[in-house]
Amino acid sequence: MTRRSRKTAPELAVIDPALILRALLLSGGEALGLRRAWQQGLIRPLVSPDLAATLMRALAYPRLALTVAQQQELLADFLPYAEVVKPVHGSRIAAVSESLQALVELALQGRASLLICDDPVLLAWCANSRSQVARQLCTVRAMSDWFQVLPPSQRDSLLC
């Protein structure tokens, strides 16, 4: 096997459920790029049972008007690419909501190297915190920032 043909291991990532839903429901731009990233093996999303349940509830939301078959099809576009991790609840992080706390715990427990989340509170906490949890945590990036740090060839393959 040559150096070029070696496949690199996907980066373990925790993705905010809102961004997963956006990637499943929208067909262009960064949403499509994120979806392609897990489908092409660039990232391996980590999910907890609670996060999977959140996705199922959100897809069943009446305003989306998705049939059960459509909901299952969308979940099938995500869950087979994901790795299930059962996070252990740690100490409470000040100034971070319970849902964001769950993402941080999932990232720590699953040893993720990336947490993709557009929430300004979590981004600010990670950037400014001196806590041990923040130092142990993986890189936290907004979705648009994550695309900017990808090599141009990867970014082009995901966004085009």
URVEN-V561802 format. One record per residue. N is the residue number from 0. OMEGA is omega in whole degrees, -180 to 180 (* if undefined). D_LAST is the distance of its C-alpha to the last C-alpha in Angstrom with 1 decimal. Layout:
n=N omega=OMEGA d_last=D_LAST
n=N omega=OMEGA d_last=D_LAST
This chain:
n=0 omega=180 d_last=28.8
n=1 omega=180 d_last=27.3
n=2 omega=-178 d_last=25.7
n=3 omega=-176 d_last=22.3
n=4 omega=178 d_last=22.6
n=5 omega=179 d_last=23.7
n=6 omega=178 d_last=21.5
n=7 omega=179 d_last=21.7
n=8 omega=179 d_last=22.7
n=9 omega=178 d_last=20.3
n=10 omega=178 d_last=20.9
n=11 omega=-174 d_last=23.1
n=12 omega=169 d_last=21.9
n=13 omega=-177 d_last=23.5
n=14 omega=177 d_last=21.3
n=15 omega=-179 d_last=22.9
n=16 omega=178 d_last=23.4
n=17 omega=179 d_last=22.3
n=18 omega=176 d_last=18.8
n=19 omega=179 d_last=18.9
n=20 omega=178 d_last=20.0
n=21 omega=-180 d_last=17.3
n=22 omega=180 d_last=14.6
n=23 omega=-172 d_last=16.7
n=24 omega=-178 d_last=17.4
n=25 omega=-173 d_last=14.4
n=26 omega=180 d_last=11.4
n=27 omega=174 d_last=8.9
n=28 omega=-176 d_last=8.1
n=29 omega=178 d_last=9.9
n=30 omega=177 d_last=11.7
n=31 omega=179 d_last=9.1
n=32 omega=178 d_last=8.0
n=33 omega=179 d_last=11.8
n=34 omega=178 d_last=12.3
n=35 omega=-179 d_last=10.2
n=36 omega=179 d_last=12.1
n=37 omega=-180 d_last=15.3
n=38 omega=-180 d_last=14.6
n=39 omega=176 d_last=13.6
n=40 omega=176 d_last=16.6
n=41 omega=175 d_last=15.4
n=42 omega=175 d_last=17.6
n=43 omega=-178 d_last=20.5
n=44 omega=173 d_last=21.4
n=45 omega=177 d_last=25.1
n=46 omega=173 d_last=26.8
n=47 omega=175 d_last=30.4
n=48 omega=179 d_last=32.3
n=49 omega=179 d_last=32.5
n=50 omega=178 d_last=28.7
n=51 omega=178 d_last=28.3
n=52 omega=177 d_last=31.1
n=53 omega=178 d_last=29.5
n=54 omega=-180 d_last=26.3
n=55 omega=178 d_last=28.6
n=56 omega=-178 d_last=30.6
n=57 omega=179 d_last=27.7
n=58 omega=178 d_last=26.2
n=59 omega=-179 d_last=29.8
n=60 omega=-174 d_last=30.1
n=61 omega=-178 d_last=31.7
n=62 omega=177 d_last=29.7
n=63 omega=177 d_last=26.5
n=64 omega=178 d_last=28.6
n=65 omega=174 d_last=27.0
n=66 omega=177 d_last=29.2
n=67 omega=179 d_last=30.2
n=68 omega=178 d_last=28.2
n=69 omega=178 d_last=25.0
n=70 omega=-180 d_last=25.7
n=71 omega=179 d_last=26.3
n=72 omega=178 d_last=23.1
n=73 omega=177 d_last=21.1
n=74 omega=178 d_last=23.2
n=75 omega=175 d_last=22.7
n=76 omega=-179 d_last=18.9
n=77 omega=-170 d_last=19.9
n=78 omega=179 d_last=23.5
n=79 omega=-180 d_last=23.4
n=80 omega=-173 d_last=20.9
n=81 omega=176 d_last=23.2
n=82 omega=-177 d_last=26.4
n=83 omega=177 d_last=29.4
n=84 omega=176 d_last=31.5
n=85 omega=-176 d_last=34.6
n=86 omega=175 d_last=34.9
n=87 omega=-178 d_last=38.4
n=88 omega=180 d_last=39.2
n=89 omega=180 d_last=40.2
n=90 omega=-177 d_last=41.9
n=91 omega=177 d_last=40.7
n=92 omega=-180 d_last=38.5
n=93 omega=174 d_last=39.9
n=94 omega=179 d_last=37.8
n=95 omega=-177 d_last=35.1
n=96 omega=-179 d_last=34.9
n=97 omega=-179 d_last=35.7
n=98 omega=177 d_last=32.1
n=99 omega=176 d_last=30.7
n=100 omega=180 d_last=33.7
n=101 omega=178 d_last=32.5
n=102 omega=179 d_last=29.1
n=103 omega=179 d_last=30.8
n=104 omega=179 d_last=33.3
n=105 omega=179 d_last=30.6
n=106 omega=-180 d_last=28.8
n=107 omega=-178 d_last=32.2
n=108 omega=-178 d_last=33.5
n=109 omega=-179 d_last=30.3
n=110 omega=179 d_last=30.1
n=111 omega=176 d_last=26.5
n=112 omega=-176 d_last=25.1
n=113 omega=172 d_last=22.8
n=114 omega=-178 d_last=23.3
n=115 omega=-175 d_last=20.4
n=116 omega=180 d_last=22.2
n=117 omega=-177 d_last=22.1
n=118 omega=-177 d_last=25.9
n=119 omega=180 d_last=27.6
n=120 omega=180 d_last=30.8
n=121 omega=179 d_last=29.4
n=122 omega=179 d_last=27.4
n=123 omega=180 d_last=30.7
n=124 omega=-179 d_last=32.8
n=125 omega=-179 d_last=30.9
n=126 omega=-172 d_last=30.9
n=127 omega=-172 d_last=34.5
n=128 omega=174 d_last=36.3
n=129 omega=-178 d_last=38.8
n=130 omega=179 d_last=39.3
n=131 omega=179 d_last=39.2
n=132 omega=-180 d_last=36.7
n=133 omega=180 d_last=34.2
n=134 omega=179 d_last=34.8
n=135 omega=-174 d_last=34.3
n=136 omega=177 d_last=31.1
n=137 omega=175 d_last=27.7
n=138 omega=177 d_last=25.3
n=139 omega=-178 d_last=24.5
n=140 omega=168 d_last=21.3
n=141 omega=-176 d_last=19.9
n=142 omega=-178 d_last=16.3
n=143 omega=178 d_last=15.0
n=144 omega=-180 d_last=17.3
n=145 omega=179 d_last=16.0
n=146 omega=-178 d_last=12.5
n=147 omega=-179 d_last=14.4
n=148 omega=176 d_last=16.5
n=149 omega=172 d_last=13.9
n=150 omega=-177 d_last=14.0
n=151 omega=-179 d_last=11.5
n=152 omega=178 d_last=10.5
n=153 omega=-180 d_last=10.1
n=154 omega=180 d_last=8.3
n=155 omega=-179 d_last=5.6
n=156 omega=-180 d_last=5.7
n=157 omega=-173 d_last=5.9
n=158 omega=-179 d_last=3.8
n=159 omega=* d_last=0.0
